[in-house]
Amino acid sequence: MKKITIFLILIITSCSKNDCSDNEKIRKIETDKIVETFIKQNRIENSKNSYAVCNSFKKLKISTEDIYAEPTKPSVVKLPPRLPIILQNTEIYIQMLLNANLKGEKIFSSRDSINFAEQNNCFLTYTLPRKISKKLKTISVSKIDKAEEYIILSIPIFSEDNKKAYMQVDCYRKELPYGISIFLEKKENVWQVIHTKDIWVKCAG
């Protein structure tokens, strides 16, 4: 209990409004670049038969609780008001991010712990800018209920130095909808997908 209290104090004292605002501006620019990367790599296609991409991204909530611990009373998290159900925050455990590895090497650093937790209160919404949305087949949140096939991306979770990121992509389609996690790294000023992992698959029946 004492460790949890100390951890929360560190989070509160280390995050200022200015840091949040400055980082949000940087991270929105980097998110634009990540989406551009997806387009170039054909991870998001723009054709008559491709899935529409939701122009609003969902927010991931980072849980600092132990994965195996008994759930405690939920803390108050600043979230956008009245989010559509489809965009309501999805929870991800901080341990999963810190333990993620590629060929035996951790993707994120332990120094990212506090930075991850801070992001629960920063960069709460993201909508595709016109310069990107015009390159894609998109769909607005208000029309998703009537759509049969579409893709929803999450707002990236960034490392402290903004050179690594984690995202989720949910692909809703008629047959076997699925979700994947994507780890990215910025190398020579270009974002690259370094690892992907299945999160869920909805089986028929």
Backbone as CSV, one residue per row, in Angstrom:
resi,resn,N_x,N_y,N_z,CA_x,CA_y,CA_z,C_x,C_y,C_z
1,MET,0.835,-1.202,0.000,0.000,0.000,0.000,0.873,1.256,0.000
2,LYS,1.986,1.197,0.793,2.883,2.330,0.881,3.513,2.625,-0.476
3,LYS,3.893,1.540,-1.220,4.501,1.711,-2.538,3.539,2.392,-3.501
4,ILE,2.253,1.986,-3.439,1.243,2.575,-4.320,1.076,4.058,-4.025
5,THR,1.064,4.420,-2.714,0.903,5.820,-2.307,2.059,6.665,-2.820
6,ILE,3.294,6.164,-2.664,4.472,6.889,-3.135,4.414,7.082,-4.641
7,PHE,3.975,6.021,-5.344,3.879,6.064,-6.804,2.899,7.134,-7.251
8,LEU,1.747,7.223,-6.562,0.737,8.214,-6.913,1.225,9.627,-6.646
9,ILE,1.982,9.805,-5.542,2.528,11.125,-5.222,3.500,11.573,-6.318
10,LEU,4.331,10.646,-6.776,5.278,10.949,-7.842,4.559,11.394,-9.102
11,ILE,3.448,10.692,-9.406,2.669,11.033,-10.600,2.117,12.445,-10.502
12,ILE,1.525,12.762,-9.346,0.876,14.063,-9.162,1.882,15.198,-9.201
13,THR,3.033,14.997,-8.531,4.011,16.086,-8.429,4.819,16.274,-9.702
14,SER,4.886,15.257,-10.521,5.753,15.351,-11.706,5.049,15.862,-12.951
15,CYS,3.724,15.931,-12.913,2.984,16.320,-14.121,2.409,17.718,-13.969
16,SER,2.838,18.637,-14.783,2.292,19.984,-14.769,1.447,20.199,-16.002
17,LYS,0.595,21.202,-15.941,-0.279,21.501,-17.077,0.541,21.900,-18.300
18,ASN,1.638,22.631,-18.080,2.466,23.056,-19.197,3.095,21.868,-19.904
19,ASP,3.610,20.910,-19.118,4.212,19.709,-19.691,3.184,18.963,-20.520
20,CYS,1.973,18.875,-19.996,0.897,18.162,-20.674,0.585,18.833,-22.016
21,SER,0.460,20.148,-22.001,0.121,20.892,-23.211,1.219,20.803,-24.256
22,ASP,2.465,20.966,-23.805,3.601,20.909,-24.739,3.710,19.533,-25.375
23,ASN,3.596,18.508,-24.551,3.696,17.140,-25.055,2.539,16.806,-25.985
24,GLU,1.362,17.328,-25.674,0.193,17.044,-26.506,0.382,17.589,-27.913
25,LYS,0.937,18.789,-28.019,1.181,19.374,-29.340,2.144,18.504,-30.143
26,ILE,3.230,18.082,-29.482,4.233,17.239,-30.145,3.612,15.913,-30.559
27,ARG,2.844,15.314,-29.655,2.303,13.981,-29.902,1.198,13.980,-30.962
28,LYS,0.494,15.065,-31.100,-0.501,15.148,-32.178,0.206,15.186,-33.534
29,ILE,1.318,15.905,-33.594,2.099,15.954,-34.837,2.654,14.565,-35.146
30,GLU,3.169,13.880,-34.113,3.727,12.547,-34.319,2.635,11.537,-34.703
31,THR,1.435,11.725,-34.173,0.326,10.833,-34.542,-0.017,10.998,-36.014
32,ASP,0.004,12.233,-36.500,-0.201,12.475,-37.937,0.822,11.676,-38.750
33,LYS,2.080,11.721,-38.300,3.151,11.027,-39.022,2.967,9.512,-38.977
34,ILE,2.478,9.005,-37.840,2.245,7.563,-37.712,1.166,7.110,-38.688
35,VAL,0.082,7.874,-38.767,-1.002,7.520,-39.688,-0.502,7.572,-41.130
36,GLU,0.318,8.565,-41.428,0.910,8.654,-42.768,1.745,7.403,-43.058
37,THR,2.436,6.907,-42.037,3.223,5.682,-42.187,2.323,4.499,-42.507
38,PHE,1.196,4.407,-41.784,0.244,3.320,-42.040,-0.244,3.350,-43.492
39,ILE,-0.492,4.549,-43.993,-0.986,4.689,-45.370,0.086,4.240,-46.368
40,LYS,1.316,4.695,-46.147,2.413,4.345,-47.056,2.691,2.845,-47.066
41,GLN,2.516,2.205,-45.899,2.787,0.770,-45.795,1.560,-0.086,-46.125
42,ASN,0.506,0.590,-46.592,-0.745,-0.103,-46.942,-1.386,-0.843,-45.766
43,ARG,-1.078,-0.392,-44.555,-1.766,-0.949,-43.385,-3.178,-0.366,-43.306
44,ILE,-3.336,0.797,-43.899,-4.654,1.406,-44.081,-4.780,1.693,-45.566
45,GLU,-5.760,1.107,-46.192,-5.905,1.268,-47.633,-6.981,2.289,-47.973
46,ASN,-6.885,2.809,-49.183,-7.900,3.740,-49.673,-8.372,3.262,-51.039
47,SER,-9.378,2.428,-51.003,-9.955,1.928,-52.250,-11.455,1.715,-52.038
48,LYS,-12.148,1.452,-53.108,-13.598,1.275,-53.035,-13.968,0.119,-52.112
49,ASN,-13.113,-0.905,-52.066,-13.406,-2.093,-51.275,-12.742,-2.109,-49.900
50,SER,-12.019,-1.051,-49.570,-11.330,-1.026,-48.271,-12.288,-0.639,-47.155
51,TYR,-11.877,-0.933,-45.926,-12.697,-0.576,-44.774,-12.574,0.921,-44.492
52,ALA,-13.671,1.518,-44.073,-13.633,2.935,-43.705,-12.917,3.085,-42.364
53,VAL,-12.148,4.145,-42.238,-11.433,4.430,-40.997,-12.195,5.493,-40.222
54,CYS,-12.466,5.210,-38.959,-13.168,6.201,-38.127,-12.266,7.424,-37.969
55,ASN,-12.816,8.603,-38.236,-11.976,9.803,-38.199,-11.676,10.292,-36.781
56,SER,-12.314,9.661,-35.771,-11.991,9.955,-34.373,-11.339,8.719,-33.762
57,PHE,-10.262,8.914,-33.008,-9.552,7.798,-32.402,-10.040,7.560,-30.976
58,LYS,-9.955,6.317,-30.511,-10.360,6.016,-29.134,-9.194,6.255,-28.175
59,LYS,-9.530,6.537,-26.919,-8.524,6.811,-25.895,-8.268,5.549,-25.082
60,LEU,-6.987,5.211,-24.887,-6.624,4.081,-24.043,-6.358,4.574,-22.624
61,LYS,-6.965,3.910,-21.650,-6.719,4.240,-20.246,-5.651,3.290,-19.710
62,ILE,-4.612,3.842,-19.107,-3.514,3.028,-18.592,-3.728,2.762,-17.107
63,SER,-3.877,1.492,-16.749,-4.083,1.111,-15.348,-2.740,0.865,-14.696
64,THR,-2.526,1.479,-13.526,-1.273,1.304,-12.790,-1.378,0.197,-11.751
65,GLU,-2.520,-0.469,-11.693,-2.684,-1.567,-10.743,-1.967,-2.815,-11.232
66,ASP,-1.628,-3.673,-10.298,-1.030,-4.955,-10.644,-2.062,-5.779,-11.414
67,ILE,-1.617,-6.464,-12.460,-2.527,-7.259,-13.288,-3.304,-8.273,-12.463
68,TYR,-2.640,-8.843,-11.448,-3.255,-9.923,-10.681,-3.861,-9.446,-9.368
69,ALA,-3.816,-8.139,-9.116,-4.345,-7.614,-7.858,-5.863,-7.535,-7.883
70,GLU,-6.457,-7.548,-6.703,-7.894,-7.361,-6.583,-8.221,-5.933,-7.003
71,PRO,-9.246,-5.727,-7.824,-9.581,-4.365,-8.264,-9.945,-3.460,-7.102
72,THR,-9.458,-2.229,-7.131,-9.772,-1.262,-6.086,-10.782,-0.258,-6.609
73,LYS,-11.182,0.637,-5.738,-12.136,1.670,-6.143,-11.522,2.495,-7.267
74,PRO,-12.217,2.649,-8.401,-11.632,3.369,-9.537,-11.298,4.812,-9.197
75,SER,-10.156,5.266,-9.678,-9.747,6.648,-9.459,-10.417,7.541,-10.496
76,VAL,-10.457,8.831,-10.194,-11.086,9.774,-11.107,-10.105,10.090,-12.230
77,VAL,-10.525,9.864,-13.451,-9.673,10.125,-14.620,-10.372,11.141,-15.507
78,LYS,-9.645,12.160,-15.907,-10.208,13.198,-16.764,-10.393,12.635,-18.172
79,LEU,-11.628,12.528,-18.607,-11.934,12.000,-19.933,-12.894,12.942,-20.657
80,PRO,-12.906,12.906,-21.960,-13.833,13.761,-22.697,-15.274,13.417,-22.329
81,PRO,-16.146,14.392,-22.178,-17.526,14.112,-21.796,-18.322,13.447,-22.908
82,ARG,-19.217,12.537,-22.521,-20.187,11.910,-23.422,-19.556,11.304,-24.675
83,LEU,-18.525,10.534,-24.467,-17.932,9.849,-25.619,-18.894,8.797,-26.151
84,PRO,-18.977,8.627,-27.458,-19.769,7.525,-28.002,-19.240,6.202,-27.461
85,ILE,-20.112,5.225,-27.263,-19.717,3.941,-26.685,-18.534,3.333,-27.416
86,ILE,-18.540,3.417,-28.725,-17.500,2.781,-29.525,-16.114,3.379,-29.253
87,LEU,-16.076,4.613,-28.730,-14.795,5.267,-28.461,-14.454,5.338,-26.978
88,GLN,-15.272,4.738,-26.130,-15.002,4.789,-24.701,-13.678,4.108,-24.397
89,ASN,-12.971,4.669,-23.417,-11.599,4.232,-23.172,-11.476,2.737,-22.867
90,THR,-10.493,2.124,-23.489,-10.155,0.728,-23.264,-8.990,0.677,-22.293
91,GLU,-9.062,-0.209,-21.323,-8.017,-0.266,-20.303,-6.858,-1.149,-20.740
92,ILE,-5.649,-0.688,-20.457,-4.449,-1.481,-20.684,-3.564,-1.344,-19.448
93,TYR,-3.001,-2.455,-19.001,-2.169,-2.432,-17.798,-0.772,-1.911,-18.120
94,ILE,-0.262,-1.063,-17.236,1.057,-0.483,-17.424,2.128,-1.566,-17.467
95,GLN,1.905,-2.660,-16.708,2.876,-3.757,-16.696,3.013,-4.405,-18.070
96,MET,1.910,-4.475,-18.799,1.949,-5.081,-20.131,2.832,-4.265,-21.070
97,LEU,2.759,-2.934,-20.930,3.594,-2.074,-21.763,5.074,-2.206,-21.384
98,LEU,5.337,-2.187,-20.068,6.715,-2.245,-19.598,7.354,-3.611,-19.821
99,ASN,6.530,-4.667,-19.860,7.063,-6.024,-20.060,7.163,-6.422,-21.533
100,ALA,6.555,-5.628,-22.411,6.591,-5.962,-23.840,8.042,-5.994,-24.320
101,ASN,8.375,-7.065,-25.041,9.759,-7.173,-25.510,9.824,-7.685,-26.943
102,LEU,10.921,-7.390,-27.569,11.177,-7.815,-28.947,12.541,-8.491,-28.974
103,LYS,12.533,-9.782,-29.267,13.769,-10.574,-29.287,14.525,-10.470,-27.967
104,GLY,13.757,-10.509,-26.866,14.375,-10.523,-25.541,14.715,-9.155,-24.976
105,GLU,14.515,-8.080,-25.756,14.805,-6.728,-25.282,13.515,-5.956,-25.049
106,LYS,13.436,-5.288,-23.911,12.249,-4.512,-23.574,12.056,-3.395,-24.598
107,ILE,10.815,-3.213,-25.025,10.516,-2.152,-25.998,10.525,-0.787,-25.320
108,PHE,9.899,-0.725,-24.134,9.872,0.528,-23.376,10.800,0.438,-22.170
109,SER,11.184,1.587,-21.665,12.066,1.657,-20.506,11.254,1.804,-19.219
110,SER,11.832,1.373,-18.113,11.165,1.539,-16.808,10.969,3.021,-16.499
111,ARG,11.771,3.878,-17.123,11.629,5.325,-16.919,10.312,5.849,-17.476
112,ASP,9.656,5.052,-18.322,8.392,5.477,-18.925,7.192,5.305,-17.998
113,SER,7.383,4.691,-16.838,6.264,4.375,-15.933,5.393,5.583,-15.628
114,ILE,6.017,6.630,-15.102,5.260,7.825,-14.724,4.710,8.519,-15.967
115,ASN,5.508,8.552,-17.015,5.072,9.152,-18.275,3.809,8.475,-18.801
116,PHE,3.727,7.154,-18.716,2.545,6.435,-19.171,1.325,6.853,-18.361
117,ALA,1.476,6.877,-17.041,0.346,7.212,-16.168,-0.146,8.637,-16.417
118,GLU,0.779,9.551,-16.690,0.407,10.942,-16.965,-0.489,11.056,-18.189
119,GLN,-0.309,10.141,-19.138,-1.046,10.241,-20.397,-2.533,9.948,-20.242
120,ASN,-2.952,9.463,-19.062,-4.383,9.321,-18.801,-5.080,10.671,-18.789
121,ASN,-4.336,11.717,-18.486,-4.921,13.062,-18.376,-4.480,14.008,-19.495
122,CYS,-3.774,13.470,-20.471,-3.302,14.286,-21.584,-3.696,13.651,-22.917
123,PHE,-3.730,14.472,-23.966,-4.022,13.995,-25.322,-5.274,13.107,-25.304
124,LEU,-6.380,13.708,-24.912,-7.622,12.952,-24.687,-8.400,12.671,-25.965
125,THR,-8.236,13.523,-26.975,-8.978,13.311,-28.227,-8.066,13.544,-29.425
126,TYR,-8.416,12.876,-30.499,-7.682,13.077,-31.755,-8.620,12.790,-32.912
127,THR,-8.667,13.725,-33.844,-9.462,13.563,-35.064,-8.538,13.742,-36.255
128,LEU,-8.689,12.882,-37.239,-7.833,12.960,-38.420,-7.920,14.340,-39.055
129,PRO,-6.779,14.985,-39.287,-6.807,16.285,-39.975,-7.169,16.097,-41.437
130,ARG,-7.630,17.162,-42.044,-8.085,17.110,-43.434,-7.003,16.610,-44.387
131,LYS,-5.757,17.005,-44.160,-4.663,16.624,-45.059,-4.477,15.103,-45.114
132,ILE,-4.917,14.403,-44.037,-4.806,12.945,-44.007,-6.128,12.282,-44.379
133,SER,-7.220,12.793,-43.852,-8.523,12.166,-44.102,-8.886,12.153,-45.588
134,LYS,-8.393,13.150,-46.340,-8.711,13.190,-47.773,-8.026,12.060,-48.536
135,LYS,-7.038,11.424,-47.903,-6.329,10.310,-48.539,-6.983,8.964,-48.219
136,LEU,-7.999,8.991,-47.362,-8.591,7.745,-46.886,-10.097,7.698,-47.093
137,LYS,-10.609,6.498,-47.021,-12.046,6.296,-46.945,-12.385,6.358,-45.460
138,THR,-13.076,7.393,-45.040,-13.324,7.599,-43.615,-14.809,7.527,-43.283
139,ILE,-15.064,7.409,-41.988,-16.441,7.391,-41.494,-16.479,8.138,-40.167
140,SER,-17.529,8.916,-39.957,-17.653,9.664,-38.707,-18.269,8.783,-37.628
141,VAL,-18.038,9.152,-36.385,-18.573,8.390,-35.254,-20.097,8.300,-35.329
142,SER,-20.722,9.349,-35.780,-22.188,9.388,-35.821,-22.786,8.383,-36.799
143,LYS,-21.969,7.902,-37.750,-22.482,6.971,-38.753,-22.047,5.521,-38.521
144,ILE,-21.247,5.310,-37.484,-20.702,3.974,-37.253,-21.778,2.938,-36.934
145,ASP,-22.806,3.334,-36.201,-23.868,2.393,-35.821,-24.510,1.719,-37.034
146,LYS,-24.524,2.414,-38.159,-25.169,1.859,-39.358,-24.158,1.193,-40.305
147,ALA,-22.887,1.279,-39.956,-21.849,0.693,-40.816,-21.632,-0.775,-40.472
148,GLU,-21.239,-1.552,-41.453,-20.988,-2.979,-41.236,-19.502,-3.275,-41.101
149,GLU,-18.680,-2.496,-41.777,-17.245,-2.755,-41.744,-16.479,-1.435,-41.613
150,TYR,-15.604,-1.375,-40.627,-14.835,-0.158,-40.397,-13.664,-0.465,-39.467
151,ILE,-12.749,0.490,-39.367,-11.566,0.365,-38.520,-11.529,1.526,-37.528
152,ILE,-11.176,1.206,-36.287,-10.980,2.244,-35.273,-9.559,2.129,-34.731
153,LEU,-8.837,3.237,-34.734,-7.495,3.273,-34.185,-7.514,3.969,-32.833
154,SER,-6.525,3.674,-32.024,-6.421,4.337,-30.722,-5.420,5.481,-30.800
155,ILE,-5.578,6.427,-29.892,-4.578,7.477,-29.737,-3.303,6.798,-29.231
156,PRO,-2.164,7.056,-29.842,-0.934,6.373,-29.412,-0.547,6.702,-27.968
157,ILE,0.080,5.732,-27.330,0.732,5.944,-26.036,2.217,6.085,-26.346
158,PHE,2.804,7.201,-25.953,4.189,7.484,-26.323,5.165,7.261,-25.177
159,SER,6.395,6.921,-25.544,7.475,6.850,-24.566,7.837,8.271,-24.149
160,GLU,8.620,8.396,-23.113,8.962,9.709,-22.587,9.652,10.582,-23.633
161,ASP,10.499,9.969,-24.471,11.219,10.743,-25.483,10.467,10.848,-26.811
162,ASN,9.243,10.308,-26.831,8.389,10.355,-28.034,9.002,9.649,-29.246
163,LYS,9.855,8.664,-28.997,10.473,7.925,-30.095,9.939,6.493,-30.219
164,LYS,9.075,6.117,-29.285,8.411,4.813,-29.358,6.934,5.022,-29.032
165,ALA,6.091,4.150,-29.555,4.652,4.330,-29.342,3.926,2.992,-29.391
166,TYR,2.768,2.982,-28.752,1.899,1.797,-28.741,0.511,2.214,-29.183
167,MET,-0.093,1.428,-30.069,-1.455,1.702,-30.543,-2.254,0.409,-30.618
168,GLN,-3.563,0.572,-30.676,-4.449,-0.561,-30.936,-5.277,-0.269,-32.175
169,VAL,-5.502,-1.303,-32.961,-6.332,-1.179,-34.157,-7.435,-2.222,-34.078
170,ASP,-8.677,-1.770,-34.092,-9.832,-2.677,-34.076,-10.467,-2.679,-35.459
171,CYS,-10.531,-3.852,-36.062,-11.110,-3.997,-37.393,-12.448,-4.725,-37.279
172,TYR,-13.525,-3.982,-37.481,-14.868,-4.555,-37.402,-15.330,-4.910,-38.814
173,ARG,-15.474,-6.193,-39.064,-15.900,-6.647,-40.376,-16.931,-7.753,-40.223
174,LYS,-17.587,-8.110,-41.310,-18.658,-9.110,-41.246,-18.138,-10.454,-40.756
175,GLU,-16.986,-10.854,-41.251,-16.409,-12.136,-40.862,-15.175,-11.925,-39.989
176,LEU,-15.193,-12.556,-38.825,-14.064,-12.527,-37.894,-13.478,-11.137,-37.639
177,PRO,-14.207,-10.265,-36.979,-13.621,-8.986,-36.565,-12.477,-9.249,-35.583
178,TYR,-11.495,-8.369,-35.554,-10.338,-8.623,-34.707,-9.699,-7.312,-34.250
179,GLY,-8.825,-7.438,-33.257,-8.070,-6.291,-32.781,-6.607,-6.654,-32.631
180,ILE,-5.728,-5.723,-32.956,-4.300,-5.969,-32.814,-3.628,-4.811,-32.083
181,SER,-2.495,-5.100,-31.455,-1.676,-4.055,-30.861,-0.473,-3.830,-31.763
182,ILE,-0.031,-2.587,-31.860,1.078,-2.230,-32.736,2.107,-1.423,-31.947
183,PHE,3.341,-1.859,-32.002,4.442,-1.136,-31.377,5.248,-0.467,-32.490
184,LEU,5.570,0.786,-32.273,6.296,1.553,-33.290,7.532,2.204,-32.709
185,GLU,8.499,2.454,-33.579,9.705,3.160,-33.176,10.089,4.158,-34.265
186,LYS,10.526,5.330,-33.839,10.943,6.361,-34.786,12.437,6.240,-35.026
187,LYS,12.794,5.860,-36.256,14.193,5.685,-36.611,14.524,6.600,-37.787
188,GLU,15.561,7.411,-37.623,15.959,8.369,-38.659,14.767,9.224,-39.091
189,ASN,14.022,9.654,-38.083,12.883,10.564,-38.259,11.703,9.933,-39.007
190,VAL,11.679,8.606,-39.090,10.577,7.907,-39.757,10.002,6.854,-38.795
191,TRP,8.678,6.827,-38.649,8.033,5.835,-37.783,7.980,4.484,-38.484
192,GLN,8.370,3.447,-37.755,8.351,2.092,-38.293,7.636,1.154,-37.340
193,VAL,6.854,0.239,-37.891,6.196,-0.786,-37.074,7.247,-1.842,-36.747
194,ILE,7.488,-2.062,-35.447,8.517,-3.030,-35.052,7.930,-4.326,-34.500
195,HIS,6.633,-4.283,-34.120,6.032,-5.501,-33.560,4.505,-5.374,-33.566
196,THR,3.829,-6.453,-33.872,2.363,-6.485,-33.787,1.943,-7.729,-33.004
197,LYS,0.771,-7.651,-32.393,0.295,-8.769,-31.586,-1.240,-8.787,-31.602
198,ASP,-1.809,-9.961,-31.751,-3.274,-10.081,-31.712,-3.778,-9.798,-30.304
199,ILE,-4.881,-9.050,-30.212,-5.499,-8.764,-28.914,-6.767,-9.582,-28.752
200,TRP,-7.614,-9.551,-29.791,-8.875,-10.278,-29.702,-9.365,-10.655,-31.089
201,VAL,-10.172,-11.704,-31.124,-10.852,-12.144,-32.343,-12.229,-12.594,-31.950
202,LYS,-13.236,-12.079,-32.629,-14.610,-12.484,-32.340,-14.983,-13.634,-33.250
203,CYS,-15.115,-14.812,-32.660,-15.426,-16.010,-33.438,-16.904,-16.017,-33.839
204,ALA,-17.193,-16.647,-34.959,-18.571,-16.745,-35.436,-19.361,-17.680,-34.539
205,GLY,-20.662,-17.422,-34.442,-21.516,-18.298,-33.659,-21.864,-17.757,-32.306
